[in-house]
Every structure is written in structure tokens, then in C-alpha cells.
Amino acid sequence: MKKNIVFACSSGIATSTVVAEKVREHCEQHGINVDSRQATVGELSGLDDSVDLFVVTSDVGGGYNTPVVNALPILTGIGEQEVLDQIVSLLKG
């Protein structure tokens, strides 16, 4: 079963592209089939409830029904493994 992830950053392209590649690769290594797309932070409210996970690189606040993971550590490299493991845990849960 595929898990749907939306990767979002302020512009919808730059930083979320780097994060998306790393997350997809990590999920594949853990047997999770991922269907992903990119969006801007402003588009998330319209996608709430239609995907399994939001992975963001900027603060989006709260109030979503969909779990949100801040993936900034993937860009900085500090805490990257913890974030990747958290994503796998949420998708398997």
C-alpha cells in the first residue's frame, strides 16, 4: 500500500526537493512505498485529510489533521536520522 506524502517549503520547490529524495530513499529501505508530491506551505490546508503525512522545511503552525514533520534537520544534517526514523514510524503506525 502506498503512503501519500506532501513535501512543502515556502516556494514549493527548492528545499523540499532535497528532503523528498532523502525521505523516499529512507522509506524504500524500510519497505514503505511512497507516492509523493511537492507543494507550498500555503497549499497544505487544502490537502489536509487527503494524504498520510506532511513533511515541511518551514514552520507551518498547527491545526492539521494530517501529521506534520519538520524536516529542517535533514537539510542541516543535525538530527537527520531521528527525523527519518520518525517519518518511518508515522507511516508504519
ABEGO torsion letter per residue (X at the ends): XBBBBBBBBAAGABAAAAAAAAAAAAAAAAGBBBBBBBBBAAAAAAABGABABBBBABBAEBGBABBBBBAAAAAAGBGAAAAAAAAAAAAAX
